[in-house]
Structure formats: C-alpha cells, structure tokens
Amino acid sequence: MGQPEREVLRFSELDPELLLKNGNYLYKVPFRGQTAVLKVYYGSRSTWQYVTKTLGNVLVCNQTSFMPRARNRVEHEVMDLWRSRGFLVFDTYDDVVIEDLPEGGYRLFEYAPGLKFVDYFADATVSLDDKIATWRRFLPIWARRHQIAIEERDPRFVHENGDLKHVMFWKDDLLFFDFEMVFRSRSRVREFVAREILAYLKSLGKTVGDEAWDVLVAETVELYPDKALLEYTHDFAFKNPNPFLRAGRWIDRTFKSRAKKPFSKYNVARKLDKYLHVA
C-alpha cells in the first residue's frame, strides 16, 4: 500500500509571520481554519557552525547531532516517545508538505499559547502558596519520568534542555517542549538525570529568588520520592568517578565566576545536600 497523499501548503511570505527566532525560526501560520506553528530548523547558523557544534555535541557532550535534519528527527522521536508514556507534548501535523522548504528541515506544530513556568513563577502577583501547590503538582510528573529513564536506561527520557522556560500550562496539564537534542549513552542515564535535576532547580532559583527558592527546594526534598537520586546530584557535581570530568569541574569551580553565582549547579547541589541532611 502506498503512502497517503500529503496536503501541500503554500505561504507566499513567511517573514511577517515570524513568532520567534531562537536558533530556529518559528512562524505563526494559518492552518485548516485555525493557527499552527511552523518550525524551520535551517537558516539560523552557518554550515561551519552546524558542523563544529555537532562535533562538540557528539565528541565532548555525549549528545546527538546539531545538524538541522537530525534535530528535527530527534525532536519528533522524543515527542512520540514521551507522548506514548502519558507526558503532554505538542501535537504535530505530519501529513503536510510546505512548498519551498527543505524536506526534513521543518515541522508543523499545534499552536499552544500556554503560560510558561518561567513567567508563572516570576510573577510577583502569584502567591507563594500557589507556587508551592504548582510545584507539588509538577514533582510527581518529573519524578515518574526520571524513574522511567533510569529503569529503562533510556536517555531520551531526560530533558536535555530542561528548565522553567520549557514547561507550560496547557489543556489542564503541564506540557513539556524543546527536544532537539538528547544524550546518547545508556550507561550514564543516572548522571544525565542528576544534571537535569540541577538544571531545573537552578532555573527555579533564578526565577523566584532566594527566599522562595529555599521553600521550594525544601518541598522538593520532602516530596521527591527518590532521595538517593537527589543525594547523587552532589556526587555528580563534586565527585564524578571520571577523573577528567572531576578535574574539569574543579577547574570550573575554582576559576570561573559563573560557578560562584548563587544559583550555579554547584550551589544548587550544596543546597539540596543541606536540606537532605537536616538533623
């Protein structure tokens, strides 16, 4: 049986529809009487930048390629995977062809103008009690995904670019997005999860400030079910078994000013460790 015929879309001019340029081009476009988001993975970098970033990803960071078609393919694969396990992600419209765009270099997503976590938690008009309630809602979803990643040794369940900018309220649920790259090693999944935990809590601290952050970190320690995994974040930051990574992080902590910032991954790890070992 042949492939079903795909709908061909024509946009005379995309520039006026530009929604965001953030490493890709996102356009808000009319689609079937409603609105969709056209994501174009090409055009924001030179070929040299794509190649050098890919070499860094693959050879140094244990991540997938930065090339446009690869990022499109990985993002779609991860979205399908997360969706299959009950995590809310964007719907995609894969039965269309966009004229004058490179095959494999774009994708059409549902338009979901939800409220991002980073804007919600930064909003001074939202009470701390409401923020605590929302964080408590987030924690079991977060922990379940981490459990799946570790039990199944599948790094695709780790949110490589996970932070408050990439979670939003949508359809009475919490929606996750931005999956263009993932980690590759099945033997290092626990390490990648620890990295993600620190990244989310770092983002949370920078967004809410010191006082609320202390409360929300305490909530995390109280309600996140895998305390051993939270403890491991300290080893990830300070005692990596790989001597080269351990030395690199020592250099980072000792000589780089960003490592000394209040919400650096090292200070996040120290904060978690403090609350985990409160007498």
Backbone as a ProteinNet text record, in pm:
[ID]
protein_1_A
[PRIMARY]
MGQPEREVLRFSELDPELLLKNGNYLYKVPFRGQTAVLKVYYGSRSTWQYVTKTLGNVLVCNQTSFMPRARNRVEHEVMDLWRSRGFLVFDTYDDVVIEDLPEGGYRLFEYAPGLKFVDYFADATVSLDDKIATWRRFLPIWARRHQIAIEERDPRFVHENGDLKHVMFWKDDLLFFDFEMVFRSRSRVREFVAREILAYLKSLGKTVGDEAWDVLVAETVELYPDKALLEYTHDFAFKNPNPFLRAGRWIDRTFKSRAKKPFSKYNVARKLDKYLHVA
[TERTIARY]
84.7	0	87.9	58.8	138	114	203.1	190	69.2	-6.2	-119.3	-71.2	-152.1	-115.4	-113.4	-10.5	3.7	-45.7	-104.1	-153.9	-36.2	-44.2	60.5	18.2	103.8	76	168.5	113.6	189.5	176.2	288.9	289.6	367.1	299.1	362.3	476.7	462.4	567.5	560.5	671.6	673.1	724.1	804.8	866.3	765.9	650.3	554.4	494.5	507.8	450	550.8	670.5	774.3	727.7	731.8	691.8	813.4	919.4	1038.8	1156.1	1272.2	1397.2	1485.1	1511.1	1586.1	1678.7	1748.6	1826.3	1754.9	1623.8	1538.9	1452.8	1367.9	1269.3	1131.1	1053.1	916.6	819.8	726.5	628.7	487.5	405.5	265	186.4	130.5	72.3	-72.6	-155.7	-292.4	-289.4	-377.7	-378.6	-516	-584.2	-713.7	-811.9	-817.8	-912.7	-870.1	-751.3	-702.2	-559.9	-477.4	-339.5	-246.6	-131.7	-27.6	105.7	207.2	342.4	431.2	489.9	585.4	725.5	794	930	1026.1	1115.1	1215.1	1350.1	1411.4	1536	1659.4	1642	1752.7	1762.9	1881.8	1895.2	1952.6	1954.8	1999.8	2149.5	2216.4	2359.6	2425	2554	2629.2	2659.9	2696.4	2733.1	2847.6	2945.9	3058.7	3010.9	2918.2	2866.4	2790.1	2710.9	2640.7	2740.1	2844.7	2942	3020.7	3071	3151.9	3067.8	2944.3	2855.8	2824.7	2806.3	2781.1	2901	3021.5	3141.5	3151.2	3120.9	3121.7	3016.4	2896.2	2789.2	2828.2	2874.7	2897.6	3024.9	3132.8	3262.2	3286	3224.4	3250.7	3131.2	3011.3	2894.3	2808.4	2842.7	2765.1	2619.8	2602.5	2470.2	2455.5	2333.5	2306	2347.3	2337.9	2386.4	2309.3	2378.8	2317	2269.8	2292.8	2252.5	2100.2	2048.1	1903.7	1814.9	1843.2	1757.5	1764.5	1881.9	1896.4	1816.1	1820.3	1743.3	1593.6	1548	1407.5	1370.1	1452.2	1423.4	1421.7	1522	1530.5	1412.2	1378.8	1267.9	1138.1	1112.7	989.3	988.5	1100.9	1111.5	1085.9	1146.8	1131.5	988.1	929	790.2	696.8	716	634.5	654.4	780.1	811.4	747.3	763.9	705.1	553.2	496.1	350.9	299.1	373.1	330	328	400.3	404.7	323.8	241.3	146.9	194.7	307.9	354.7	303.8	255.6	195.4	305.1	299.9	388.4	302	361.4	286.5	237.3	117.1	75.4	150.1	173.2	236.9	149.4	161.6	85.7	186	192.4	295.1	243.2	118	59	56.8	157	162.3	301.6	306.3	431.3	427	535.7	543.9	628.8	571.2	645.8	764	872.7	991	1070	1042	1123.7	1189.6	1310.5	1382.8	1316.6	1296.2	1235.2	1318	1249	1318.2	1372.9	1353.3	1409	1305.9	1183	1077.1	974.1	889.5	777	667.5	542.9	428	371.9	363.5	318.5	184.5	112.6	-5.8	36.4	-50.4	-27.6	-81.7	6.7	-32	16.5	-62.6	-19.6	-40	19.7	6.2	100.7	80.4	165.1	287.3	405.7	528.8	556.2	617.6	655	740.8	833.5	924.6	847.6	741.2	661.4	570.3	516.8	430.1	507.8	622.5	697.9	764.8	783.3	840.7	736.3	610	501.5	482.3	512.5	501.8	358	260.6	120.3	69.8	145.7	109.5	165.7	81.3	124.6	222.9	303.2	396.4	320.5	205.8	126.1	83.2	44.6	5.3	125.4	239.8	359.9	399.7	385.7	414.8	319.6	190.9	92.8	125.3	168.1	204.6	329.3	427.4	549.7	518.1	427.7	385.4	314.9	245.9	181.8	285.6	391.7	496.5	582.7	613	711.7	681.8	560.2	538.1	550.6	515	531.5	680.1	754.2	900.1	965.3	929.1	990.9	957.1	834.6	796.4	880	903.6	985.7	1129.4	1183	1318	1326.8	1223.2	1221.6	1221.8	1140.3	1136.7	1273.9	1334.8	1465.5	1567.8	1572.4	1672.9	1641	1515.2	1479.4	1497.1	1466.2	1475.5	1607.4	1692.2	1823.8	1808	1714.1	1682.3	1704.2	1814.9	1844.3	1747.3	1662.7	1566.5	1459.9	1445.8	1350.4	1409.5	1533.6	1596	1576.9	1533.4	1510.2	1643.6	1710	1845.5	1847.1	1745.3	1736.1	1625.6	1619.7	1510.9	1531.3	1433.3	1428.7	1288.8	1266.7	1132.4	1084.6	1175.3	1135.7	1068.5	1079.8	1034.7	927.1	851.3	729.8	621	499.9	390.1	259.8	167.2	31.2	-43.8	-105.9	-180.9	-277.7	-403	-506.2	-521.5	-521.3	-534.6	-424.1	-308.8	-196.2	-68	44.2	174.7	239.5	272.9	328.2	477.4	553.6	698.5	736.3	841.2	882.6	1032	1081.8	1222.3	1301.6	1299.9	1364.7	1458.2	1522.2	1601.4	1725.1	1776.2	1893.9	1872.5	1931.6	1926	2064.9	2084.3	2206.6	2200.3	2317.1	2321.7	2355.3	2434.4	2484.2	2377.9	2352.7	2257.7	2319	2450	2516.7	2530.3	2496.3	2514.9	2382.1	2272.1	2141.7	2125.3	2170.8	2155.6	2230	2345.1	2421.2	2344.6	2282.9	2209.2	2086.2	2021.6	1905.8	1949.9	2061.4	2112.9	2140.5	2196.9	2222.7	2092.4	1988	1859.5	1797.7	1806.7	1752.7	1818.4	1949.1	2019.1	1980.6	1962.6	1927.3	1789.6	1692.5	1558.9	1562.2	1632.3	1634.8	1714.8	1817.5	1890.2	1796.7	1721.9	1627.1	1521.5	1475.2	1375.2	1429.8	1552.5	1610.4	1628.5	1678.9	1698.8	1566.6	1458.1	1327.4	1257	1261.9	1182.6	1261.3	1394.3	1474.3	1498.2	1588	1640.7	1534.7	1448.5	1356.2	1259.8	1194.6	1100.6	1174.2	1296.3	1374	1400.6	1437.2	1459.9	1336.3	1220.1	1095.4	1071.8	1094.4	1065.3	1168	1292.4	1391	1354.6	1310.9	1266.9	1148.6	1056.2	943.3	991.8	1091	1145.6	1203	1280.1	1341	1234	1130.2	1023.6	942.1	913.4	814.8	872.6	993.2	1052.4	1082.5	1030.2	1035.7	1174.3	1261.5	1390.6	1497.1	1507.1	1603	1746.9	1772.2	1907.6	1948.8	1854.6	1885.1	1915	1839	1869	2008	2043.7	2176.3	2285.5	2256.1	2354.8	2390.2	2301.5	2333.5	2460.3	2485.3	2606.7	2730.5	2723.2	2834.3	2855.2	2745.5	2756.2	2834.4	2807.1	2871.1	3014.5	3042.7	3170.9	3257.5	3200.6	3277.5	3258.3	3256.9	3237	3346.3	3309.4	3411.4	3507.7	3467.7	3557	3658.8	3787.4	3885.7	3896.6	3870.8	3879.2	3763.3	3640.5	3526.3	3541.2	3592.1	3610.9	3711.3	3819.5	3919	3861.9	3784.3	3723.8	3629.9	3553.3	3460.5	3535.2	3647.2	3728.4	3780.3	3828.9	3876.6	3761.5	3645.4	3526.6	3492.7	3486.8	3450.1	3554.4	3681.1	3790.2	3814.4	3798	3844.1	3733.5	3614.4	3511.8	3411.2	3384.6	3297	3154.1	3107.6	2969.5	2945.9	3051.9	3038.3	3014.8	3046.3	3030.6	2898.6	2820.1	2691.8	2597.2	2503.5	2415.2	2340.5	2307.2	2227.6	2307	2437.3	2516.3	2478.6	2511	2477.2	2545.9	2662.6	2733.2	2660.2	2612.1	2538.4	2400.9	2342.2	2217.9	2244.1	2351.7	2385.3	2412.1	2479.2	2504.2	2373.2	2283.2	2154.4	2074.7	2067.8	1998.7	2061.1	2193.9	2262.2	2231	2224.2	2193	2055.7	1954.8	1820	1801.8	1879.8	1871.1	1928.4	2016.1	2083.9	2055.7	1939.1	1896.1	1866.1	1922.8	1902.4	1759.2
-119.9	0	124.5	222.5	343.7	437.7	533.7	634.2	723.3	762.9	853.9	986.9	1046.6	1174.3	1282.3	1365.6	1470.9	1604.4	1682.2	1814.8	1908.6	1983.6	2079	2218.6	2283.9	2418.4	2517.8	2633.4	2739.1	2866.6	2924.4	3052	3150.2	3253.4	3347	3422.6	3451.5	3522.9	3485.8	3437.2	3393.4	3501.4	3593.7	3691.6	3764.8	3808	3877.7	3787.4	3655	3560.8	3515	3575.6	3531.4	3548.7	3439.7	3438	3449.2	3378.7	3374.4	3321.3	3379.6	3326.3	3293	3164.3	3123	3006.2	3013.9	2900.2	2829.9	2850.1	2807.4	2928.1	2908.4	3009.7	2951.8	3020.9	2979.3	3080.6	3029.9	3116.2	3075.2	3173.8	3151.1	3161	3047.8	3042.5	2994.6	3037.8	2984.7	2839.9	2757.7	2616.2	2557.3	2513.3	2446	2525.8	2653.8	2740.8	2781.2	2737.4	2773.6	2828.1	2803.3	2851.4	2736.8	2733	2635.7	2708.6	2637.9	2693.2	2613.4	2683.6	2623.1	2644	2533.1	2539.9	2501.3	2592.6	2568.3	2554.3	2438.3	2407.1	2461.3	2506.2	2558.5	2710.2	2762.8	2903.9	2992.2	2946.8	3035.5	3024.4	2928.6	2908.6	2885.6	2911	2876.2	2726.5	2673.1	2532	2501	2590.7	2570.6	2562.4	2647.4	2643.6	2514.7	2469.2	2342.2	2227.7	2226.5	2116.7	2120.7	2237.6	2245.2	2217.2	2266.6	2236.7	2087.9	2024.9	1880.8	1804.6	1843.4	1775.5	1788.4	1906.7	1924.4	1839.3	1836.6	1755.1	1608.3	1556.1	1411.7	1368.9	1444.4	1400.7	1441.2	1550.1	1600.4	1580.8	1613.7	1620.2	1495	1396.2	1273.5	1301.5	1395.9	1433.1	1401.5	1412.8	1390.1	1510.9	1495.3	1595	1726.4	1833.9	1966	1998.9	1910.2	1937.4	1949.1	2034.2	2063.5	1940.5	1855.9	1737.9	1643.9	1632.4	1545.9	1599.9	1731.6	1789.2	1770.4	1785.3	1761.6	1616.8	1524.2	1381.4	1343.3	1390.6	1357.3	1415.8	1541.1	1605	1528.9	1488.5	1415.5	1279.7	1211.8	1081.5	1091.7	1191.3	1207.3	1247.1	1334.3	1372.9	1252.5	1170.1	1048.7	958.3	947.1	859.8	911.7	1039.9	1096.3	1087.8	1118	1112.8	971.8	870.9	732.5	690.9	765.4	732.2	829.7	908.6	992.5	1131.2	1175.7	1311.6	1401.8	1518.5	1607.9	1683.4	1674.4	1747.6	1804.3	1887.9	1943.6	1832.9	1851.2	1771.8	1821	1731.7	1770.8	1728.1	1800.9	1771.9	1722.2	1591.3	1530.4	1491.6	1526.6	1490.6	1609.7	1698.6	1818	1833.3	1900.7	1940.4	2091.6	2159.5	2303.6	2332.8	2399.2	2432.7	2524.2	2502.8	2587.9	2576.7	2474.5	2448.4	2311.8	2293	2167	2050.8	1941.7	1822.1	1777.3	1751.9	1709.5	1823.6	1947.3	2061.2	2147	2098.9	2175.9	2080.6	2134.8	2057.7	2154.4	2109.8	2191.4	2141.7	2233.8	2201.4	2268.8	2212	2282.4	2414.4	2512.3	2640.5	2630.8	2644.5	2626.9	2747.4	2852.6	2974.6	2964.9	2861.6	2844.6	2934.6	2938.2	3017.5	2935.2	2988.4	2917.2	2922.6	2816.2	2811.7	2931.5	2971	3079.1	3209	3231.5	3352.9	3340.9	3222.2	3199.9	3217.3	3150.9	3155.5	3290.8	3368.7	3502.9	3607.1	3573	3668.7	3697.8	3820.3	3858.7	3860.8	3864.4	3864.8	3724.4	3621.6	3484.5	3456.3	3412	3391	3273.6	3275.9	3165.7	3035	3041.8	2920.2	2859	2943.6	2892.6	2833.4	2897.4	2843.9	2709.8	2698.2	2569.7	2462	2496.6	2398.9	2354.6	2447.7	2413.4	2326.6	2359.1	2277.7	2136.8	2125.7	1993	1915.2	1984.4	1920.1	1870.6	1949.3	1915.5	1798	1791	1695.7	1549.6	1496.8	1355.5	1325.9	1422.8	1404.6	1395.6	1485.9	1491.5	1362.6	1320.6	1202.2	1075.5	1066.3	946.7	935	1046	1041.6	1002.1	1055.5	1017.6	868.6	817.3	674.3	590	629.6	557.2	561.4	679	693.8	599.6	593	512.2	363.4	326.1	184.7	126.8	205.3	156.7	194.4	262.6	304.2	374.8	468.6	537.5	687.5	739.6	882.6	974.8	920.8	1006.4	1060.2	998.6	1047.9	1159	1195.6	1306.6	1433.4	1539	1666	1739.1	1724.1	1778.6	1929.8	1999.6	2144.3	2178.1	2101.5	2117.1	2234.4	2322.6	2431	2490.9	2596.3	2653	2719.6	2745.5	2803.9	2701.5	2573.1	2468.1	2378.9	2438.9	2376.7	2482.9	2443.2	2540.1	2472.8	2554.4	2508.5	2497.6	2381.7	2365.6	2248.1	2270.4	2165.9	2103.6	2188.8	2144.5	2049	2060	1972.4	2055.2	1989.2	2053.4	1998.2	2086.7	2048.8	2077	1982.3	1994.5	2010.9	2088.7	2107.5	2136.7	2134.7	2154.1	2025	1941.2	1809.3	1787.1	1892	1880.6	1793.1	1785.6	1703.1	1622.1	1503.7	1417.3	1360.5	1308.9	1236.4	1097.3	1035.7	911.1	788.2	801.7	684.5	623.8	494.3	423.8	391.1	396.1	363.5	484.1	603.1	726.1	796.8	723.9	788.3	853.1	786.5	843.5	977.1	984.6	1109.1	1218.2	1181.8	1280.8	1329.5	1239	1279.8	1376.4	1346.8	1437.2	1575.6	1578.6	1705.9	1780.8	1708.7	1774.3	1828	1752.9	1798.5	1930.5	1936.8	2060.7	2174.7	2144.7	2249.2	2308.2	2223.2	2273.4	2356.6	2307.2	2380	2509.8	2510.2	2634	2735.5	2692	2779.7	2829.9	2742.5	2781.1	2889.4	2870.9	2968.6	3104.6	3106.1	3232.6	3303.7	3225.4	3283.3	3337.7	3264.8	3303.8	3381	3373.3	3441.7	3356	3403.2	3322.8	3267.7	3354.6	3313.6	3207.3	3230	3131	3005.8	3022.8	2906.6	2810.8	2863.8	2778.2	2693.3	2756.9	2684.8	2575.9	2607.9	2512.6	2399.5	2428.1	2319.9	2227	2284.1	2200.4	2113.6	2169.2	2091.3	1978.2	2006.4	1904.9	1789.2	1820.5	1717	1637	1705.9	1638.8	1544.8	1584.7	1514.3	1432.5	1462.5	1382.7	1243.7	1137.8	1005.8	943	969.3	901.3	989.8	977.2	1061	1028	902.1	863.2	935	956	1027.3	1173.9	1234.5	1371.9	1380.7	1284.1	1282.7	1268.4	1191.9	1168.2	1296.6	1395.6	1520.1	1584.7	1565.3	1620.6	1548.9	1415.7	1340.8	1380.5	1400.1	1440.8	1571.2	1664.9	1795.4	1795.4	1713.1	1725	1599.5	1482.9	1358.6	1265	1320.5	1236.1	1130	1003.1	896.8	911	983	1007.2	1114.1	1080.2	1177	1302.7	1291.5	1408.3	1504.2	1447.2	1531.6	1592.7	1512.8	1564.1	1679.5	1663.7	1770.2	1893	1869.5	1981.9	2061.2	1991.2	2062.1	2133.2	2079.2	2150.5	2280.7	2274.4	2395.1	2494.9	2442.9	2527.1	2598.4	2523.5	2582	2681.2	2653.4	2731.9	2861.7	2858.3	2971.6	3046.9	2990.4	3056.9	3126.7	3251.5	3331.6	3278.4	3222.2	3174	3060.4	2983.3	2872.7	2921.4	3047.5	3102.9	3177.8	3185.4	3254.8	3178.6	3248.6	3182.8	3062.1	3067	2958.5	2875.5	2865.7	2774.9	2631.3	2538.6	2398.5	2348.6	2405.4	2362.2	2408.2	2531.3	2579.5	2514.8	2477.9	2400	2265.8	2199.5	2070.4	2084.5	2191.9	2215.3	2238.5	2314.4	2342.2	2212.8	2130.3	2002.3	1918.1	1912.7	1832.4	1883	2014.1	2072.8	2028.1	2036.7	2000.2	1850.3	1772.7	1627.1	1579.8	1659.7	1615.7	1705.2	1770.5	1847.8	1751.9	1781.1	1691.5	1691.6
0	0	0	-86.5	-95.7	21.1	31.4	136.5	108.4	212.4	190.2	136.2	50.9	-8	98.9	94.3	194.6	139.4	228.3	191.3	165	57.3	22.3	66.7	144.8	193.4	123.4	91.8	26.6	108.2	143.8	215	128.9	81.1	-10.9	55.3	184.6	256.9	404.5	457.6	596.6	692.7	645.2	735.5	824.3	771.2	859.3	967.3	950.3	1045.8	1150.9	1151.2	1244.5	1388.8	1462.6	1603.1	1693.8	1656.3	1740.8	1659.2	1682.4	1629.6	1748.1	1769.8	1888.5	1857.5	1747.1	1699.2	1586.7	1581.5	1470.6	1433.5	1334.8	1301.3	1329.4	1410.8	1441.5	1381.5	1302.7	1237.1	1280.9	1309.6	1341.4	1210.9	1166.3	1032.3	1038	942.6	934	886.5	947	911	941.7	836.1	847.9	932.7	905	973.4	1112.9	1156.2	1288.3	1273.8	1373.3	1372.3	1407.5	1343.8	1376.2	1383.9	1431.5	1438.3	1344.6	1251	1157.8	1214.4	1242.3	1294.8	1183.7	1149.4	1044.9	1113.7	1097.1	1167.1	1095.1	972.7	893.1	906.2	873.6	843.8	951.1	1076.6	1183.2	1210	1149.8	1167.6	1031.7	1023.8	903.9	904.6	789.2	781.6	877.4	885.2	975.2	1120.6	1160.3	1297.3	1324.8	1228.6	1246.8	1266.5	1186.2	1192	1322.7	1361.3	1483	1607.9	1609.8	1722.8	1728.9	1615.6	1612.4	1666.4	1626.4	1676.3	1827.9	1880.3	2025	2093.8	2036.9	2094.1	2101.1	1987.2	1975.5	2048.9	2033	2085.1	2230.6	2274.9	2408.5	2502.2	2455	2543.5	2542.9	2460.8	2451.8	2411.8	2319.2	2272.1	2123.5	2077.7	1937.3	1853.5	1723.6	1628	1636.7	1599.8	1592.2	1450.4	1356	1218.7	1209.7	1122.7	1121.1	1105.5	1007.1	988	1107.6	1166.6	1284.2	1401.9	1422.4	1533.5	1512.1	1391.3	1359	1389.2	1339	1357.6	1505.7	1580.1	1722.9	1798.5	1770.3	1841.5	1819.7	1696.3	1666.5	1736.3	1735.2	1800.3	1949.9	2013.4	2157.5	2193.1	2114.1	2140.8	2131.3	2030.7	2018.6	2139.6	2183.9	2297.5	2425.7	2454.7	2576.5	2571.8	2456	2442.5	2470.2	2425	2443	2589.4	2674.1	2816.6	2900.5	2835.9	2908.2	2943.4	2889.6	2914.1	2801.5	2838.3	2740	2664	2532	2442.2	2329.6	2245	2132.8	2038.9	1986.1	1871.3	1747.7	1652.3	1526.4	1409.9	1300.7	1178.8	1074.4	1060.6	976.1	838	809.8	681.3	586.3	601.2	516.4	455.5	343.9	279.1	263	300.3	284.1	160.7	64.9	-56.3	-25.8	-98.8	-94.4	35.6	115.8	233.7	218.1	270.5	250.3	323.5	252.9	312	432.9	542.5	664.2	746.6	699.7	771.3	841.2	849.6	914.9	972.3	1059.2	1111.9	1154.5	1143.4	1179.7	1312.2	1409.7	1544.6	1573.2	1669.8	1718.7	1782	1773.9	1839.1	1981	2079	2218.6	2299.3	2305.7	2375.9	2527	2586.7	2730.4	2808	2938.3	3027.5	3066.1	3037	3069.5	3219.7	3269.6	3410.8	3449.9	3363.2	3400	3422.9	3346.5	3365.1	3487.1	3508.1	3623.8	3754.5	3766.2	3891.4	3913.9	3806.8	3822	3858.7	3848.9	3868.1	4016.9	4055.9	4197.1	4246.3	4155.5	4197.7	4230.4	4195.1	4231	4369.4	4459.1	4596.9	4606.4	4711.3	4733.7	4755.6	4822.5	4843.2	4710.3	4615.6	4483.8	4410.3	4424.3	4360	4421.4	4550.7	4616.4	4564.9	4553.5	4504.8	4362.4	4278.8	4141.1	4138.4	4220.6	4225.8	4274.9	4370.4	4417.4	4307	4220.8	4105.9	4005.2	3990.2	3893.9	3939.7	4068	4117.9	4082.6	4101.3	4067.1	3918.6	3833.7	3688.8	3656.3	3712.7	3693.8	3741.7	3863.6	3922.8	3844.6	3793.7	3716.4	3590.4	3523.6	3402.8	3435.6	3543.5	3584.1	3614.7	3680.6	3712.9	3585.4	3486.9	3359.6	3293.2	3289.6	3224.6	3286.1	3419.2	3487	3475.9	3497.4	3491.6	3352.3	3250.5	3113.2	3046	3119.3	3068.4	2934.4	2931.1	2806.4	2823	2769.6	2788	2716.6	2629.8	2561.1	2656	2773.6	2873.1	2960	2936.8	3009.3	2926.9	2991.8	2923.4	2913.6	2800.9	2783.9	2804.2	2759.2	2777.3	2876.9	2982.6	3078.7	3173.2	3176.6	3273.9	3269.7	3346.6	3357.6	3228.7	3134.6	3007.4	2916.3	2949.4	2859	2920	3011.6	3067.3	3064	3027.7	3028	3070.9	3115.8	3143.8	3011.3	2986.1	2862.3	2876.2	2835.1	2836.8	2975.6	3077.7	3216.4	3258.5	3196.1	3225.7	3215.5	3234	3217.6	3091.4	3000.2	2871.1	2868.6	2813.4	2802.5	2655.5	2629.9	2490.6	2482.3	2360	2322.8	2342.7	2240.4	2245.9	2127.6	2081.1	1958.3	1974.6	2095.1	2120.3	2247	2249.2	2366.7	2391.9	2511.9	2543.1	2480.3	2463.1	2386.4	2471.1	2575.2	2646.5	2738	2720	2806.8	2943.2	2953.2	3079.2	3171.8	3123.4	3202.1	3231.7	3223.3	3236.9	3373.8	3478.4	3612.6	3622.6	3562.7	3559.9	3485.1	3373.2	3294.5	3370.5	3444.7	3524.9	3635.2	3699.4	3803.2	3745.3	3627.3	3559.5	3536.6	3493.9	3469.1	3597.7	3705	3833.4	3873.4	3863.8	3899.5	3806.1	3677.4	3581.5	3612.1	3643.9	3676.3	3804.7	3907	4033.7	4022.1	3940	3911.4	3846.8	3747.1	3679.3	3776.9	3863.9	3963	4055.4	4104.7	4195.1	4130.8	4007.4	3936.3	3911.5	3903.5	3872.7	3996	4107.5	4224.3	4329	4327.4	4428.6	4551.7	4637.9	4748.1	4843.1	4891.2	4998	4950.1	4837.8	4784.9	4740.1	4690.3	4645	4760.2	4876	4992.3	5021.9	5016.6	5044.3	4939.9	4813.8	4706.6	4700.4	4736.1	4745.9	4861.2	4971.9	5084.2	5044.1	4966.9	4915.8	4825.5	4745	4655.7	4736	4837.3	4921	4994.8	5037	5111.2	5022.8	4899.5	4818.9	4703.1	4659.9	4552.5	4608.3	4547	4611.7	4618.9	4522.3	4518.2	4583.6	4716	4788.3	4749.6	4716.3	4676.2	4548.3	4459.5	4336.2	4365	4456.3	4495.2	4558.6	4641	4701.6	4596.1	4494.1	4388.7	4314	4313.2	4243.2	4300.8	4430.8	4491.8	4438.5	4428.3	4369.8	4224	4150.6	4011.5	3999.2	4089.8	4081.6	4134.8	4236.7	4306	4302.9	4278.5	4293.8	4174.6	4054.9	3937.4	3929.8	3905.6	3900.2	3783	3679.8	3567.3	3608.5	3613.9	3664.4	3579.4	3449.4	3362.4	3388.5	3404.4	3436.7	3575.2	3668.8	3805.1	3805.5	3730.5	3722.8	3652.8	3546.5	3474.7	3562.4	3644.9	3733.6	3844.9	3889.5	3989.7	3930.4	3808.2	3740.1	3724.8	3686.3	3668.7	3799.3	3908.8	4038.8	4087.9	4058	4114.2	4039	3907	3827.5	3753.4	3740.6	3661.7	3752.3	3722.1	3809	3810.1	3697.9	3693	3793	3823	3917.6	4059.5	4084.5	4219.3	4236.1	4129.6	4138.7	4232	4296.4	4394.3	4338.9	4209.5	4153.7	4052.5	4071.3	3988.5	4023	3933.7	3960.9	4087.5	4119.8	4240	4365.3	4364	4480.4	4491.1	4377.5	4382.8	4449.2	4409.3	4469.8	4618.5	4658.3	4801.4	4876.3	4813.6	4877.8	4899	4795.1	4808.7	4919.6	4920.3	5020.2	5161.1	5176.6	5306.1	5353.9	5266.3	5309.4	5325	5253.3	5267.9	5400	5459.3	5580.8	5701.2	5695.7	5811.6	5926.7	6041.8	6157.1	6202.9
[MASK]
+++++++++++++++++++++++++++++++++++++++++++++++++++++++++++++++++++++++++++++++++++++++++++++++++++++++++++++++++++++++++++++++++++++++++++++++++++++++++++++++++++++++++++++++++++++++++++++++++++++++++++++++++++++++++++++++++++++++++++++++++++++++++++++++++++++++++++++++++++++++

